[in-house]
Amino acid sequence: MKSKLISSLFVVLTLVVGIMAFAPSAFADESVTMTKGASGGQACVTANNCFDPSNVQVAPGDTVTWTNSDTASHTVTSGNPNDNTTGTVFDSGLIKAGSTFAFKFANAGTYNYFCQVHPWMTGIVTVAAGVAQNQNGIPLGGPYTASNSTTGNNNAVPEFGPVASLVLVIAIVSVVAVTAKTRGFLKL
């Protein structure tokens, strides 16, 4: 009887450790949407929602995933339309409608980006650890300087938020505990 209990607890512990080790890399830390109609004109500039949200703050090592909800193809290219640093940090290439682009920001800094096809579409990613934000989520303090980072990829990454792995662990532990109790493995 004790060996079944110990085996059950070992399985649960293994599941918890495995999920906690691998789940964080499977979830996006922040997501940005290229809004529908952003390619049609500069109306999204007035509404400040060509990229929604247009200003994102993440910590070093976090990933930002852009999703194209528009009907036209877009790019996510670091820099500004009128400078000579265009695409030096990251460049998605064309992102077709319904597709995504994810980039992991390894270094602290402020990263401007835009769509090369529709240069009025601009956004900012601020990468800083522990920077205070105002009520709109815009970081206070700075300035930060951009530095080179790893190359992005076109892998789709679902976003469930930072608590998803914890919820998943609780659900699995609950299922295992209920199953063990109903089968007589545990005497709770």
GUVOLUM-365167 format. One record per atom (N, C-alpha, C, O): residue in one letter; x, y, z. Coordinates in steps of 0.001 Angstrom, whole numbers, padded with zeros to 6 digits, always signed. Each point is the difference from the previous one (the first is absolute). Layout:
<nodes>
AXYZ ...
</nodes>
This chain:
<nodes>
M+000816-001194+000000 M-000816+001194+000000 M+000859+001256+000000 M-000288+000943-000737 K+001359-000914+001567 K+000860+001171+000047 K+000774+000166-001304 K+000286+001125-000410 S+000053-002229-000242 S+000743+000113-001255 S-000852+000657-001083 S+000518+000750-000827 K-001846-001032+000828 K-000884+000652-000963 K-000097+001494+000286 K-000019+000814-000923 L-000041-000460+002196 L-000061+001400+000389 L+001282+000714-000405 L-000050+001091-000569 I+001181-001690+000855 I+001280+000603-000359 I+000135+000109-001514 I+000495+001008-000505 S-000927-002027-000217 S+000042+000040-001468 S-000886+001115-000540 S+000389+000726-000914 S-001582-000597+001487 S-000917+001056-000448 S+000595+001386+000263 S-000059+000881-000859 L+000622-000699+002034 L+000602+001285+000324 L+001207+000293-000893 L+000225+001146-000389 F+000550-002184+000066 F+001143+000174-000886 F-000456+000429-001391 F+000611+000877-000610 V-001673-001485+000111 V-000537+000367-001312 V-000482+001448+000010 V+000278+000752-000934 V-000994-000360+001979 V-000488+001378+000101 V+001167+000973+000071 V-000009+001025-000681 L+001008-001332+001492 L+001165+000869+000117 L+000729+000122-001340 L+000422+001091-000382 T-000278-002194-000317 T+000643+000027-001317 T-000783+000866-000976 T+000585+000780-000752 L-001909-000918+000762 L-000830+000839-000872 L+000141+001479+000335 L+000132+000834-000896 V-000159-000511+002177 V+000114+001396+000426 V+001336+000585-000427 V+000045+001089-000570 V+001041-001799+000838 V+001332+000490-000369 V+000116+000131-001511 V+000536+000991-000495 G-001027-001972-000238 G+000058+000052-001464 G-000780+001159-000574 G+000480+000700-000892 I-001674-000497+001397 I-000825+001102-000502 I+000630+001339+000330 I+000045+000889-000850 M+000439-000734+002062 M+000609+001265+000393 M+001286+000279-000790 M+000334+001157-000254 A+000376-002207-000128 A+001245+000180-000742 A-000240+000354-001458 A+000734+000807-000570 F-001761-001405-000044 F-000195+000178-001436 F-001117+000957-000360 F+000034+000575-001088 A-001014-000375+001938 A-001145+000839-000341 A+000349+001462-000242 A-000543+000577-000942 P+001415+000067+001726 P+000247+001418-000239 P+000515+000299-001408 P-000306+001058-000550 S+001073-001961-000039 S+000508+000258-001338 S-001075-000169-001063 S+000188+000429-001139 A-001303-001042+001488 A-001061-000233-000976 A-001012+001125-000051 A-000883-000017-000857 F+000980+000991+001741 F-000981+001062+000063 F+000643+001337-000331 F+001101+000305+000458 A-001801+000487-001257 A+000507+001326-000336 A-000097+000894+001230 A-000924-000126+000803 D+001885+001023-000670 D-000005+000906+001126 D-000861+001234-000287 D-000564+000597+000916 E+000472-000231-002160 E-000801+001164-000385 E-000423-000186-001450 E+000744-000566-000799 S-001923+001035+000464 S-000439-000116-001392 S-000468+001352-000518 S-000533+000826+000742 V+000747-000628-002033 V-000388+001228-000692 V-000793-000418-001231 V+000359-000962-000680 T-001433+001682+000395 T-000838-000299-001162 T+000136+001110-001030 T-000049+001184+000333 M+000222-001584-001594 M-000069+000957-001103 M-001486+000092-000338 M-000581-000938-000545 T-000023+002072+000874 T-001453+000113-000055 T-000543-000063-001412 T+000657+000405-000959 K-001864-000918+000852 K-000683-000096-001291 K-000238+001405-000532 K-000516+000861+000712 G+000886-000635-001944 G-000164+001301-000627 G+001200+000915+000135 G-000010+001107-000538 A+001054-001545+001250 A+001184+000839+000196 A+000685+000316-001321 A+000649+001038-000124 S-000784-001911-000855 S+000636+000222-001301 S-000785+000974-000869 S+000514+000484-001008 G-001743-000198+001387 G-000871+000818-000832 G+000279+001486+000037 G-000510+000723-000855 G+001265-000246+001769 G+000270+001426+000101 G+000511+000355+001362 G+000299-000869+000820 Q-000200+002158-000584 Q+000589+000456+001244 Q-001023+000214+001110 Q+000308+000643+001004 A-001521-001172-001168 A-001013+000145+001054 A+000450-000666+001289 A-000330+000470+001089 C+001079-001557-001199 C+000469-000682+001217 C+001047+000824+000736 C+000204-000187+001200 V+000468+001106-001912 V+000981+000875+000659 V-000728+000927+000960 V+000455+000218+001123 T-001584+000330-001561 T-000800+000881+000843 T-000525-000758+001214 T-000004+000523+001115 A-000435-001752-001338 A-000521-000822+001099 A+001117-000642+000818 A-000257-000582+001054 N+001501+000685-001537 N+001174-000581+000661 N-000163-001507+000212 N+000310-000528+001067 N-000808-000156-002118 N-000189-001442+000130 N+000403-000784-001255 N-000538-001080-000246 C+001475+001606-000548 C+000485-000774-001150 C+000584-001316+000508 C-000324-001072-000511 F+001186+001167+001518 F+000448-001143+000777 F-000685+000157+001350 F+000101+001058+000621 D-000788-002081-000162 D-000765+000122+001231 D+000439-001049+001008 D-000223-001191-000219 P+000849+001608+001330 P+000329+001367+000386 P+001218+000501-000766 P+000828-000782-000467 S-000737+002099+000351 S+001118+000586-000749 S+001261+000103+000854 S+001107+000043-000536 N-001262-000003+001844 N+001140+000026+000921 N-000089-001219+000912 N-001000-000205+000689 V+002054-000594-000696 V+000039-001224+000791 V+001228+000041+000893 V+001071+000432-000426 Q-001229-000885+001671 Q+001149-000103+000901 Q+000170-001449+000406 Q-000951-000653+000429 V+002176+000151-000569 V+000331-001365+000385 V+001321+000005+000763 V+000721+000998+000011 A-000420-002104+000614 A+001272-000175+000701 A+000998-000672-000940 A-000407-000665-000952 P+001702+000827+001201 P+000989-000704-000823 P-000265-001501+000009 P-000254-000590+001051 G+000316-000016-002223 G-000280-001423-000146 G-001433-000305-000373 G-000320-001146-000316 D-000568+002159+000344 D-001397-000206-000373 D-000157+000006-001512 D+000842+000525-000728 T-001932-001118+000275 T-000310-000084-001421 T-001232+000841-000299 T-000971-000015+000756 V+001016+000743-001855 V-001171+000724-000499 V-000438-000703-001269 V+000822-000301-000866 T-002118+000036+000753 T-000563-000644-001179 T-000964+000965-000677 T-000934+000502+000625 W+001171-000249-001903 W-000872+000854-000803 W-000902-000896-000832 W+000470-000956-000618 T-001775+001260+000598 T-000972-000748-000788 T-000626+000933-001020 T-000469+001084+000346 N+000463-001505-001600 N-000570+000807-001067 N-001493-000298-000117 N-000385-001031-000551 S-000455+001929+001067 S-001453-000131-000082 S-000571+000766-001175 S-001215+000027-000194 D+002075+000591-000586 D-000420+000765-001167 D-000126-000938-001197 D+000389-001165+000076 T-000932+001673-001175 T-000111-000802-001223 T+001238+000138-000875 T+000207-000802-000910 A+000612+001805+001173 A+001220+000228-000774 A+001210-000541+000755 A-000044-000180+001217 S+001121-000075-001951 S+001254-000420+000625 S+000697+001202+000629 S-000120+001126-000483 H+000847-001380+001561 H+000738+001042+000709 H+001386-000515+000355 H+000288-001189-000141 T+000571+002098+000604 T+001285-000393+000579 T+000090+000578+001407 T-000718+000937+000349 V+001604-001507+000442 V+000382+000564+001289 V+001507+000172-000099 V+000759-000965+000092 T-000338+002220-000282 T+001401+000300-000285 T+000523+000997+001019 T-000604+001051+000212 S+001720-001375+000416 S+000565+000908+001006 S+000489+001283-000655 S+000384+000011-001170 G-000405+001068+001945 G+000444+001301-000486 G-001166+000912-000314 G-001133-000240+000418 N+001434+001293-001163 N-000996+000965-000449 N+000058+000066-001517 N+001036-000304-000591 P-002144+000701-000054 P+000007+000051-001468 P+001079+000909-000590 P+000412-000193-001143 N+000044+001176+001907 N+000929+000987-000551 N+001390-000042+000629 N+000696+001016+000005 D-000271-002173+000529 D+001357-000053+000546 D+000800-001122-000665 D-000536-000763-000805 N+001797+000671+001142 N+000857-000990-000640 N+000178-001260+000845 N+000891-000804-000276 T-001735+000617+001313 T+000076-001209+000818 T-001155-000949-000285 T-000265-000919+000774 T-000421+001147-001889 T-001160-000804-000351 T+000360-001478-000101 T+000872-000386-000778 G-001550-000429+001569 G+000160-001448-000072 G+001280-000558+000580 G+000285-001182-000195 T+000501+001984+000902 T+001271-000508+000528 T-000185-000891+001227 T+000855-000842+000273 V-001947+001004+000472 V-000234-000819+001183 V-000920-001172-000341 V+000303-001145+000338 F-001418+001422-001002 F-000907-001063-000432 F-000774+000454-001225 F-000245+001192-000189 D-000133-002148-000638 D-000811+000249-001190 D-000775-001274-000300 D+000590-001052-000244 S-001894+001151+000262 S-000850-001171-000166 S-000108-000473-001444 S-000369-001147-000250 G+000688+002026-000705 G-000385-000304-001374 G-001510+000178-000086 G-000622+000445+000965 L+000026-000783-002094 L-001448+000166-000134 L-000745-001010+000865 L+000273-001199-000045 I-001212+001705+000828 I-000870-000836+000832 I-001363+000002-000655 I-000674+001030-000031 K+000263-002159-000489 K-001296-000096-000677 K-001143+000130+001002 K+000194-000177+001202 A-001378+000484-001704 A-001187+000120+000842 A-000199-001281+000793 A+000052-001098-000554 G-000279+001243+001857 G-000226-001143+000870 G+001269-000632+000543 G-000076-000894+000844 S+001235+001331-001301 S+001269-000581+000455 S+000589+000811+001148 S-000476+001086+000329 T+001535-001649+000276 T+000633+000653+001140 T+001505+000074-000195 T+000580-000699-000831 F+000034+001572+001628 F+001453+000125+000086 F+000336+000194+001465 F-000626+000816+000677 A+001613-001562-000174 A+000405+000118+001396 A+001478+000351+000067 A+000803-000491-000794 F-000455+001346+001750 F+001388+000398+000195 F+000293+000039+001492 F-000771+000569+000773 K+001879-001170-000368 K+000421-000015+001400 K+000998+001136+000220 K+001049+000046-000643 F-001380+000867+001554 F+000844+001145+000310 F+000945-000369+001139 F-000418-000118+001152 A+001676-000059-001480 A+000990-000432+000994 A+000580+001167+000790 A+000374-000165+001161 N-000296+001337-001777 N+000690+001133+000614 N-000951+001151+000296 N-000966+000230-000727 A+001256+000486+001805 A-000795+001176+000351 A+000167+001070-001071 A+001053+000106-000629 G-002092+000677+000432 G+000060+001092-000962 G-001378+000399-000468 G-000994-000640+000345 T+000936+001697-001130 T-001236+000435-000636 T+000126-000311-001476 T+000911+000486-000669 Y-001823-001293+000164 Y+000045-000465-001382 Y-001187+000578-000764 Y-001140-000416+000206 N+001412+001375-001087 N-001031+000498-000893 N-000163-001012-001124 N+000962-000664-000386 Y-002173+000543-000136 Y-000231-000872-001150 Y-001122+000563-000852 Y-000764+000858+000443 F+000675-001349-001668 F-001007+000485-000934 F-000257-001065-001063 F+000690-001018-000057 C-001686+001267-000776 C-000305-000862-001140 C+000627+000633-001239 C-000299+001148-000328 Q+001164-001887-000360 Q+000651+000547-001190 Q-000988+000245-001130 Q+000201+000904-000812 V-001261-001694+000749 V-000999+000165-001056 V-000891+001203+000282 V-000402+000706-000925 H+000096-000474+002178 H-000875+001098+000434 H+000733+000783+001098 H-000260-000222+001182 P+001164+001127-001547 P+000900+000632+000976 P-000678+000866+001060 P+000658+000410+000957 W-001936-000121-001094 W-000702+000744+001051 W-000307-000908+001200 W-000343+000485+001078 M+000468-001781-001271 M-000227-000950+001091 M+001292-000102+000819 M+000991-000567-000460 T-001014+001120+001675 T+001200-000003+000851 T-000343-000498+001396 T-001155+000037+000426 G+002178-000502+000273 G-000173-000449+001373 G+001310+000041+000746 G+001050+000259-000588 I-001106-000513+001881 I+001182+000025+000854 I-000062-001183+000956 I-001043-000280+000591 V+002172-000411-000445 V+000152-001019+001036 V+001076+000500+000947 V+001127+000265-000419 T-001472-000136+001696 T+000969+000397+001020 T+000347-001237+000809 T-000871-000648+000580 V+002150+000337-000554 V+000479-001170+000731 V+000787+000502+001208 V+001080+000574-000142 A-001632-000796+001318 A+000654+000451+001234 A-000510-000837+001156 A-001177-000358+000044 A+002048+000053+000878 A-000389-000754+001191 A-000411+000960+001101 A+000767+000889+000370 G-001967-001060+000152 G-000445+000761+001158 G-000227+001474-000235 G+000172+000788+000930 V-000549-000376-002126 V-000265+001409-000272 V-001456+000290+000320 V-000892-000742-000411 A+000652+001814+001140 A-001360+000391+000360 A-000760+000461-001234 A+000589+000518-000948 Q-001916-000713+000970 Q-000862+000403-001105 Q-001039+000996+000492 Q-000368+000003+001175 N-000108+000857-002103 N-001112+000868+000354 N-001305-000769-000195 N+000036-001192-000303 Q-001192+001848+000470 Q-001273-000707-000084 Q-000302-000531-001400 Q-000872-000856-000149 N+001571+001342-000882 N-000199-000493-001360 N+000978-001110-000366 N+000014-000449-001146 G+000798+000002+002089 G+000960-001059-000268 G+001272+000474-000673 G+000802-000817-000454 I-000603+002139+000381 I+001197+000555-000624 I+001085+000126+001059 I-000247+000542+001078 P+001459-001041-001376 P+001059+000019+001015 P+000414+001413+000377 P+000055+000892-000846 L+000235-000702+002122 L+000512+001269+000493 L+001511-000120+000125 L+000507-001081+000297 G+000208+002152-000515 G+001457-000044+000103 G+000622-000236-001357 G-000655+000157-001030 G+001907-000530+001031 G+000703-000219-001248 G+001028+001087-000153 G+000327+000600+001024 P+000208-000281-002131 P-000224-000725-001248 P+000798-001304-000036 P+000960-000184+000749 Y-001375-000696-001622 Y+000677-001273-000181 Y+000536-000032-001421 Y-000567+000617-000902 T+001633-001320+000712 T+000566-000093-001336 T-000130-001418-000516 T+000146-000963+000754 A-000416+000843-002019 A-000163-001308-000608 A+001357-000651-000210 A+000997+000679-000242 S-000971-001979+000336 S+001208-000750-000313 S-000403-001250-000755 S-001158-000417+000039 N+002112-000174-000720 N-000307-001165-000813 N-000499-001143+000861 N+000367-000127+001168 S-001208-000700-001761 S-000593-001116+000694 S-000006-001201-000931 S+000546+000054-001102 T-001159-001128+001548 T-000059-001194-000831 T-000987+000188-001140 T-000845+000894+000044 T+000950-001715-001040 T-000875+000084-001165 T-001361-000563+000332 T-000100-001006+000702 G-000950+001636-001194 G-001360-000475+000222 G-000305-001191-000885 G+000821-000424-000813 N-002029-000109+000992 N-000433-001112-000831 N-001467+000178-000315 N-000656+000882+000555 N+000145-001698-001425 N-001402+000098-000393 N-000842-001083+000639 N-001049-000349-000542 N+001464-000199+001675 N-000778-001011+000682 N-001167+000655+000716 N+000176+001015+000675 A-001357-001580-000815 A-001164+000502+000707 A+000115-000404+001461 A+000310-001151+000307 V-000557+002091+000589 V+000091-000272+001428 V-001312+000456+000627 V-000331+001184-000055 P-000425-002115+000653 P-001261+000408+000616 P+000256+000833+001237 P+001009-000184+000681 E-001921+001101-000388 E+000164+000797+001202 E-001087-000353+000989 E-001187+000138-000299 F+001582-000591+001474 F-000932-000334+001056 F+000289+000789+001265 F-000747-000109+000973 G+001804+000893-000961 G+000333+000794+001161 G+000948-000727+000938 G+000242-001198-000147 P+000288+001931+001104 P+001022-000567+000886 P-000536-000995+001022 P+000793-000716+000611 V-002095+000641-000400 V-000549-000871+001019 V-000434-001348-000585 V-000416-000890+000742 A+000510+000740-002047 A-000509-001200-000656 A+000663-001270+000502 A-000678-001004+000219 S+001988+001031-000034 S+000674-001221+000453 S-000448-000371+001406 S-000138-001183+000309 L-000089+002167+000540 L-000475-000272+001355 L-001399-000610-000027 L-000268-000956+000727 V-000616+001490-001549 V-001356-000535-000131 V+000049-001427-000527 V-000743-000864+000468 L+001614+000614-001439 L+000140-001333-000563 L+000493-000991+001059 L-000507-001119+000079 V+001467+001511+000714 V+000519-000870+001064 V-001099-000323+001003 V-000162-001156+000389 I-000589+002159+000031 I-001079-000218+000968 I-001043-000948-000579 I-000495-000879+000705 A+000158+001048-001979 A-000984-000873-000641 A+000487-001445-000046 A-000764-000921+000288 I+002015+000721-000645 I+000533-001362-000091 I+000067-000641+001374 I-000376-001160+000163 V+000850+001902+000827 V+000066-000542+001353 V-001398-000353+000497 V-000184-001032+000645 S-000795+001871-000935 S-001378-000275+000415 S-000531-001269-000652 S-000616-000829+000670 V+000846+000671-001962 V-000469-001186-000715 V+000666-001256+000564 V-000670-001007+000228 V+001967+001062-000006 V+000717-001157+000538 V-000499-000322+001407 V-000204-001170+000327 A+000007+002182+000505 A-000459-000232+001367 A-001401-000604+000028 A-000256-000933+000761 V-000652+001455-001583 V-001367-000525-000044 V+000003-001431-000523 V-000691-000869+000533 T+001477+000634-001584 T+000083-001355-000553 T+000565-000969+001032 T-000519-001103+000168 A+001570+001508+000515 A+000612-000868+001007 A-000953-000276+001152 A-000042-001121+000506 K-000722+002120-000084 K-000926-000171+001106 K-001149-000929-000390 K-000386-000861+000791 T-000165+001018-001989 T-001121-000836-000428 T+000418-001437-000243 T-000828-000905+000101 R+002063+000681-000410 R+000502-001371-000228 R+000584-000599+001275 R+000443-001149+000006 G-000444+001917+001055 G+000442-000531+001278 G+001495+000088+000249 G+000503-000626+000933 F+000224+001395-001753 F+001435+000123+000197 F+000308+000885+001203 F+000942-000252+000751 L-001754+001293-000585 L+000254+000945+001091 L-001104-000098+001030 L-001164-000181-000356 K+001498+000296+001588 K-000989+000036+001099 K+000002+001409+000581 K+000625+000246+001032 L-001325+000684-001693 L-000027+001393+000458 L-001150+000251+000936 L-000172+001121+000480 
</nodes>
